[in-house]
């Protein structure tokens, strides 16, 4: 139980750090795309939203690998559950801030990526 908790916490920490680095990089590379007034909807180029979605998937795969490496498949399933719950909160919180497709895609990519990462870790040679 503790091992699963630590695995999910570590995997989610990976997601948070990667996401912060991604957002920071976007702000450095394309400062004109983001309004200093965070209450206004996103009005930057659409390719940034596509890039965000792709990177979110890759970060979720990495988180799935981390969760499975530390806590096994059970930890990956718990991580997926946490991602689904927090994804629903994100959908509610970001309504009107970004296009709906972007919010839904990022929310869907998290659990899918985490399970893919879990399979990558589990299917390594020499593992049961």
N, C-alpha and C positions, 0 to 999 in steps of 0.2 A: 504494500500500500504506500509506504513512504517512498519507495523507489519509483513508483508510478508518479507520485506527486512531484518528486524532484525532476523526473524526466519531462513531464509536461511543463513545469516551470522553466527548465532550461531551454526547451524547444520554443516556448513562447518568448523567452528572453532573446533568442536568436532572431525571431520574427521582429521584435521591437527594435533591436539594434539595426538590423538590415533595413527596416522601413525608415528609421530615422536617418540613416546614411543616404538612402534613396531620396527622401524629401530634401535633405540638405544639399545633395548634389543637384537636384532639379532647381533649387533656389539659386545656387551658384551659377549653373549653366544657363538658365532661362529666367532671370529675375523679372523681366518685363511680363512674363506670363502669369504672375501671381500678384493679386491685389494686396496691399498692406492692410486693407480693411477686410478681415476674415469673415465678416457677415455677408459679403457679396458673393454671388455664385462664381464659380470658376469660368473664366472667359479666355483662357490661353489656347494654344494650338491643340488640336485633337490628338496629334501623335504622342503627346505627353501622357494622355490617358491610356493609350494603347501600350505604351512603354511601361506605365505603372502596373497595368494588368499583367503583362508578361513577367515583369520582375516579381510581382506578388506571387505568381505561380512558382517561380524558381525559389523564392524565399520559403514558401510553404513546403516544397519538396525537401529543402535543407532541414526545416524544422521536423518533418516526418522522419528523416534519417536520424537526427539527434534524439528524438523521443524513442525511437525503436532501439537505437544503440544503447541507451541508458536503461530503459524500462521495458523493452520488448513490445510486442504488438499491442498488448493491452494499453500501454501508454499512448500509442499512436491513436487508438480508438478514443481514448479520453481526450486527447488533443483535438481530434476532429469534433467531438462534442462541444468542447470549449470554443472552438473556432465558429461553429454554427451559432451558438448562443451569442457570442460577441459580434458575429456578422449581422445578426438580426438587430442588435443595438446600433450597429453602424448604419444599417439601412435607415433606421428611424432618425438617427442623428444627422445624417448627411443629405437628407431629402432637400432638394432645391439648391444644394451647394455644387453638385456635379450632375452630369447626365445620369439618368437612372440606369442605363445599360452599364456604365462604368462601375457604379456602386454594386449592382447585382453580379457583374462579372468578377469583381474582386472578392466578393463574399463567396461565390461559388468556387473560385479557384483555390481558396484556402484549404478546405477539406479535401478536394480532389488532389491537390498537390501533396498534402500531408500523407494521404494514403499511398500515393505513388512513391513518395520518399520512404515510406514504411516498407513497401515491396522491394525497393532498391536495396535497402539495408538487409532485409530478410533473405533475399535471393542471392546473396554473396556466397561464393563457393566455401564450403567447409562449415556452413551454418545450418542448423536444423530448421 
